[in-house]
Structure formats: structure tokens, C-alpha cells
Amino acid sequence: MIDHVTIVVNDYEASVFFYKKILSPLGYSLAIETQGFAGFKSMTSNAPIADFWIHQGNIENATTHIAFNAPNRNAVVNFYQAAIRAGGCDNGKPGIRKAYHDHYYGAFILDINGYNIEAVCHQPVF
């Protein structure tokens, strides 16, 4: 299952306005803005983070970011190792990303086309 997607936009303010308008009828609202990123999520979601993000940047050189939900941290490590063996490039080794939330455990790779692909687990370790 896809956990979240990030796209790059040319005009951040105009894009925030645009996505607020078009996502509202679908039950989405702006959930967070931080460091040039805006995250939207369903108003009925209990997910710890937004699932659709926009980010200010140059769209001519932009890459799409797709994060897949992993059932546990071991699956994140296995994803990362499989991606590297299959020809992907490291873009962030498996680990905690406290900037997102305390239990955000993710790994990032660039696939063979240059796309930023991630596996993430939101479960705390007990």
C-alpha cells in the first residue's frame, strides 16, 4: 500500500491554494506546512502523517517521491537491501526520522529511473 506521495511544484503558494480547493471535496485538508512542504490528508484519517505532499522546487529537474507502507522495521531493511541488489542507489539508509515523528522508520533509494522510492514503518518498537 502507498503510504504517501510527494510532488514538486513551481509556485508553492499558488499550489497550496489550488490543492486546498480541489482536495476539499474529496475530504482532504491541509494538515501541515514545514520548510517548503505542505502535507494534505483525509479528514477521517488517523495516519500519523499526511499522505499527499507538495514541495517547492524546479519541476524540470524534479523527481516524484513515493513511499510504501511497510508492516515492520525488518521489512524496511529488507526493502532497502533488495533495492540496492537490484540496481537502486542509496538515498537514505534505514533508520529513524524524528523530523517526521518519533517512530518514523524509513529507508530511501533512487530506483533505476532516478525516482525517490521509500519504505516506511510507523510502528513503535516495544
C-alpha positions in Angstrom: 0.0 0.0 0.0 1.2 3.5 -0.7 2.0 5.5 2.4 2.5 8.9 0.8 3.5 10.7 -2.4 5.4 14.0 -2.9 5.4 16.1 -6.0 7.4 19.2 -6.8 5.6 22.4 -7.7 6.8 25.6 -9.4 4.7 28.0 -7.3 4.3 26.9 -3.7 1.7 29.4 -2.5 -0.4 29.0 -5.7 -0.2 25.3 -5.4 -1.2 25.2 -1.7 -4.3 27.3 -2.7 -5.0 25.1 -5.7 -4.8 21.8 -3.8 -6.8 23.1 -0.8 -9.6 23.9 -3.3 -9.5 20.7 -5.3 -8.9 18.2 -2.4 -11.6 19.6 -0.1 -14.5 17.9 -2.0 -12.6 14.6 -1.5 -12.4 15.1 2.3 -8.7 16.2 2.3 -7.4 19.3 4.1 -4.0 20.9 4.7 -2.6 19.1 7.7 1.0 20.6 8.0 3.3 23.1 6.4 7.0 22.8 7.2 10.2 24.0 5.4 8.6 24.5 2.0 6.5 21.4 2.2 2.7 21.2 2.5 1.1 17.9 3.6 -2.6 17.1 3.0 -4.5 14.2 4.5 -8.0 12.9 4.7 -10.0 14.5 7.5 -11.1 11.0 8.5 -7.6 9.5 8.6 -5.9 8.5 11.8 -2.5 8.2 10.0 0.4 9.9 11.8 1.4 11.9 8.7 -0.1 13.4 5.6 -0.3 11.1 2.6 -0.1 13.8 -0.2 2.7 16.3 -0.2 3.8 19.2 -2.4 7.3 20.8 -2.3 8.6 24.0 -3.8 11.2 23.2 -6.5 12.2 23.2 -10.1 9.8 20.8 -11.8 12.1 20.5 -14.9 14.6 18.5 -12.7 12.1 17.1 -10.3 11.5 13.6 -9.3 8.4 12.0 -7.8 8.7 10.6 -4.3 6.6 7.5 -3.5 6.6 5.9 -0.1 5.3 2.4 0.5 3.9 1.3 3.9 6.0 -1.5 5.5 4.5 -3.8 8.1 7.5 -3.6 10.3 11.1 -2.3 10.5 12.6 -5.5 9.3 10.6 -5.1 6.1 12.1 -1.6 5.6 15.6 -3.1 5.9 14.7 -5.9 3.5 13.3 -3.4 1.0 16.5 -1.4 1.2 18.8 -4.3 0.7 16.7 -5.7 -2.2 16.7 -2.3 -3.9 20.4 -2.0 -3.7 20.9 -5.5 -5.0 18.5 -4.8 -7.9 20.5 -1.8 -9.0 19.0 1.0 -6.9 21.1 3.7 -5.3 21.2 4.6 -1.7 19.2 7.8 -0.9 18.9 7.3 2.9 19.8 4.1 4.8 17.2 2.5 7.1 16.7 4.5 10.3 14.5 6.7 12.5 13.5 10.0 11.0 12.4 12.0 14.1 11.8 15.1 12.0 8.6 13.4 10.8 7.7 11.7 14.1 9.3 9.7 16.9 8.5 6.2 15.4 9.1 7.1 11.7 11.5 4.3 10.4 12.2 4.7 6.7 14.7 3.9 4.0 15.1 5.7 0.7 16.5 4.6 -2.6 16.7 6.1 -6.1 15.3 3.5 -8.5 16.8 2.7 -11.9 14.9 5.6 -13.4 16.0 8.1 -10.7 12.7 8.1 -8.7 12.9 8.6 -4.9 11.3 5.4 -3.5 10.8 4.8 0.2 9.6 2.1 2.5 8.3 3.4 5.9 7.1 1.8 9.1 5.2 4.0 11.7 5.1 1.4 14.4 7.0 1.9 17.7 9.4 -0.7 18.9 8.4 -2.3 22.2 
